[in-house]
Amino acid sequence: MMKDLAKLEAAIGYVFKNKDILTQAVVHRSYLNEHPSFPMGHNERLEFLGDAVLELVVTEHLYCNYPNPEGELTNWRAALVNARMLADVARTIDIESTLYLSHGEAKDGGSKARMYILANAFEALIGALYMDDGMNAAKPFIDTFVLSRLPHVLEHKLYLDPKSRFQESAQETAGVTPTYRVLDENGPDHAKQFTVGVFLDEELVATGVGTSKQEAQVDAAEKGLTAKKW
């Protein structure tokens, strides 16, 4: 059954001339595996297009408005267009409720995989806007929902990786360089999971988990930033 996407159009402030292209933007490949007769294709080609449009609009904005060197602009752009950021923006327009997903994917709401599905759907939506009315539709959307976050990214230094941000904040605030310790590791060699703690001296600030020590350290640093309100 086709979904009514009027709520999504209202959330983004744009009414599509071609409703089919909007529908295709929210169709995940897994849905078609269970519904092979569904009349629309999945959203991966639109995601491919939207990714390029997003990168161009963000790059042009940074180039035209900031005289900073290339390396800094590259880091700022990465902070704006990474999967975590785009998934977060996607949630603000409730794209999740419009997605066509398989039963298995629909149940897996809190996973890292869902974050990528949301980010990819957001890029597909940009692709759909571009196909519907070119930059006239895509650029205002990107300005409103992505570039509006740039001041927050710069103020909170989100262009730095979480470990760098945590270390910088710890040194500025507490005069201490954080350390990371493996607290636990389990699972077979090919599928290990590590639990790592981030410490300020002997204070355990937060723990993180990951399939590598580095991934667990990054997770711990992110949680440490939240715990310390940095």
C-alpha positions in Angstrom: 0.0 0.0 0.0 1.3 3.4 -0.9 1.9 5.9 1.9 0.6 9.4 2.1 3.7 11.6 2.1 1.9 14.9 2.6 3.2 15.1 6.2 6.8 14.9 4.9 6.1 17.5 2.3 4.7 19.8 5.1 7.7 19.1 7.3 10.2 20.2 4.5 8.0 23.0 3.2 8.0 21.7 -0.4 5.2 20.1 -2.5 6.5 17.7 -5.1 5.2 18.0 -8.7 6.3 14.3 -9.2 5.0 12.3 -6.3 6.6 9.1 -7.6 10.1 10.5 -7.2 9.3 11.4 -3.6 8.0 7.9 -2.9 11.1 6.4 -4.4 13.3 8.4 -2.1 11.9 6.6 0.9 12.0 3.0 -0.4 14.7 0.9 1.1 16.1 -2.0 -0.8 15.0 -4.5 1.9 11.3 -3.6 1.3 11.5 -4.7 -2.4 12.9 -8.1 -1.3 9.6 -8.7 0.5 7.4 -6.8 -2.0 8.8 -7.6 -5.5 5.7 -6.3 -7.2 5.9 -2.8 -5.6 5.7 -0.3 -8.5 8.7 1.9 -7.4 12.4 1.2 -7.3 14.6 1.6 -4.2 16.3 4.9 -3.3 20.0 4.1 -3.9 20.3 6.0 -7.2 18.6 9.0 -5.7 20.9 8.8 -2.7 23.9 8.7 -5.2 22.6 11.9 -6.8 21.7 13.6 -3.5 25.1 12.9 -2.0 26.7 14.9 -4.8 24.2 17.7 -4.7 24.6 18.0 -0.9 28.4 18.1 -1.1 28.4 20.7 -3.9 26.0 23.1 -2.0 27.8 22.7 1.3 31.2 23.2 -0.4 30.1 26.3 -2.3 28.7 27.8 0.9 31.9 27.2 2.8 34.1 28.4 -0.1 32.1 31.6 -0.5 31.7 32.5 3.1 34.9 31.4 4.9 38.5 32.3 3.9 39.9 29.3 5.9 42.4 26.9 4.4 41.2 23.8 2.5 41.9 21.4 5.4 39.7 23.2 7.8 36.9 23.6 5.3 37.1 19.9 4.5 36.7 19.0 8.2 33.7 21.4 8.6 32.1 19.9 5.6 32.6 16.3 6.9 31.0 17.3 10.2 27.9 18.6 8.3 27.4 15.7 5.9 28.4 12.6 8.0 25.9 9.9 8.5 25.3 10.7 12.2 24.5 14.3 11.4 22.3 13.5 8.5 20.4 10.8 10.4 19.8 13.4 13.2 18.5 15.9 10.7 16.3 13.2 9.1 14.7 12.6 12.4 13.7 16.2 12.7 11.5 15.9 9.7 10.3 12.4 10.8 11.5 10.7 7.6 11.6 7.5 9.6 7.8 7.1 9.7 7.6 7.4 5.9 10.2 4.7 5.1 9.3 1.5 3.3 11.3 -1.1 5.1 11.3 -4.9 5.4 9.8 -6.3 8.6 13.3 -7.1 10.0 14.6 -3.6 9.3 11.5 -2.0 10.7 12.0 -3.7 14.0 15.7 -2.7 14.2 15.0 0.9 15.2 18.0 1.8 17.4 20.9 0.2 15.5 23.8 1.7 13.7 22.3 0.3 10.5 19.2 2.4 11.1 21.4 5.5 11.4 22.8 4.8 7.9 19.3 4.0 6.5 18.1 7.4 7.7 21.1 9.3 6.4 20.9 7.6 3.0 17.1 8.4 2.8 17.9 12.0 3.6 20.4 12.1 0.7 17.8 10.4 -1.5 15.3 13.1 -0.6 17.8 15.7 -1.7 18.2 13.8 -5.0 14.4 13.7 -5.4 14.2 17.5 -4.7 16.9 18.1 -7.4 15.1 15.8 -9.9 11.8 17.6 -9.2 13.0 21.2 -9.6 16.8 21.3 -9.7 18.7 23.6 -7.3 15.6 25.7 -6.9 14.3 22.9 -4.7 17.4 21.3 -3.4 19.4 24.4 -2.3 16.8 26.0 0.0 16.3 22.6 1.6 20.0 22.1 2.3 20.3 25.7 3.6 17.4 25.2 6.0 18.2 21.7 7.3 21.9 21.3 7.0 23.8 24.5 6.7 21.7 26.0 9.5 23.7 23.6 11.8 27.1 25.1 10.8 27.2 27.6 13.7 26.5 24.8 16.2 29.2 22.7 14.6 31.8 25.5 14.8 30.9 26.6 18.3 31.1 23.1 19.8 34.0 22.0 17.5 32.1 19.0 16.2 34.5 19.0 13.2 37.0 17.4 15.6 36.7 13.7 16.3 35.2 12.9 19.8 38.5 11.8 21.3 40.2 15.1 20.2 37.2 17.1 21.6 37.2 15.2 24.9 41.0 15.6 25.3 40.8 19.3 24.5 38.0 19.9 26.9 39.6 17.8 29.6 42.8 19.7 29.4 41.1 23.1 29.3 38.6 22.4 32.1 40.4 19.9 34.4 44.0 20.2 33.4 44.2 16.5 32.8 44.9 14.3 29.7 42.3 11.5 29.5 43.4 7.9 29.4 41.6 4.9 28.0 41.6 1.4 29.5 40.1 -1.8 28.1 37.6 -3.0 30.8 36.3 -6.1 29.0 36.5 -8.0 25.8 34.4 -10.9 24.8 33.3 -12.9 21.8 35.3 -15.0 19.2 38.4 -13.6 17.5 36.4 -12.7 14.3 33.6 -10.9 16.2 35.2 -9.4 19.4 33.4 -6.7 21.3 35.5 -4.4 23.5 34.4 -2.3 26.5 36.7 0.7 27.1 36.6 3.2 29.9 37.8 6.8 29.6 39.4 8.1 32.7 40.4 11.5 34.1 43.2 10.4 36.6 41.3 7.7 38.4 37.8 8.9 37.7 35.9 6.7 35.3 33.9 9.2 33.2 32.2 6.9 30.8 32.4 3.5 29.0 32.1 2.7 25.4 31.7 -0.4 23.3 32.9 -1.3 19.8 34.1 -4.1 17.6 37.6 -2.6 17.9 39.5 -0.8 20.7 39.5 2.4 18.6 35.8 2.2 18.0 35.1 1.6 21.7 37.4 4.6 22.7 35.5 6.9 20.3 32.2 5.7 21.8 33.5 6.3 25.3 34.7 9.8 24.4 31.3 10.7 22.9 29.6 9.5 26.1 32.2 11.3 28.2 31.4 14.6 26.4 27.7 14.1 27.3 28.5 13.1 30.9 30.6 16.1 31.4 28.3 18.4 29.4 31.3 19.5 27.3 
